[in-house]
């Protein structure tokens, strides 16, 4: 905070800010050096008395400190350029207050270079020439008035210093201007890209909303006639409208099977759209994980037996005997995972479903493991995206929309749970679901 107050500049011009802060740094350095010099002279007075030349230096130091305070205030509140000009002029004059011999040929001759550098760095690159000319005239006039040999070399040296400092400062400012242009161009590009990204995001949101709305409408419109077709087909197969031959019965079984598959696909579309719109609510209740697994096993046993897949159900001793959550949503998650596992496991393979207590407090864990084809590292995150299919041309993929795992993740997110995937090509996949064991007082939430 103190640093910000000391180096605060009211101007918004980048050049003024740079020059102003540099000026303040130089002023602070000058003030500190002046104070230490005055203290040193006081400590090492000859015979305890102040000599004339030392007295002049004391006066010059005091004036310089006063000017530092004034120019610091001007740089902060008024004009950096005016502040720099005043500081440079006063510094140059104070240097000339030393004894004539010291100014012309002695210690102060070297100090007269400082105002030249100050002018080039804090006023303008070529302002050092004005100070150099001033110093040259002042020193030679002082030499003439004091009958001291003129110092032409010093005047030429001042001009050389002014030239070097001017060239350096000018090159530095040119470089800064180029950097400012580059920064402005980059800022402009960033603003443009940000706007393009925001527009693209808005368009994507609108497209997603339109897609979801369309899915909801199409699914709803399909569900009613499909239900009627399925019902009439089952009645015809049962002989309600007359005797049915064995061949016709087989054909009706195929129709009913395909209609059931289509009905499940429509249900997936409806679930996806409901999740997108946030229309699915949770209903908490207490239930037994053992019963949950029995329900899932009953639903998928037929599909597993058709492919001669060994379905292994296990409950670890550490598994909770009772949990609090939305049983229907958890069952839907497991059915999607186990159905997928059976679908992508070759005949004669194995699908395992296990429940245990989670290492994470107040959570329980379900694992669905298969000996299927496995999923590559590149595809493992994509499989949870809606409508994503690893191999759309495969017979298994053609039976779905690629929504099962997307719905699973969304349902688990809704239940504050999570899912992770471990898989290797040619070995199989394991989906590990972690679900919070909700406390009983949450009953009724989200209803």
Helices and strands as residue ranges (DSSP letters): H 2-6, H 14-43, G 46-48, H 52-77, H 80-95, H 100-105, H 107-118, I 119-123, H 127-145, H 152-237, H 246-277, E 285-287, H 289-306, E 310-315, E 323-325, H 327-343, E 350-357, E 363-370, G 382-384, H 395-398, H 404-414, E 418-424, E 428-436, G 440-442
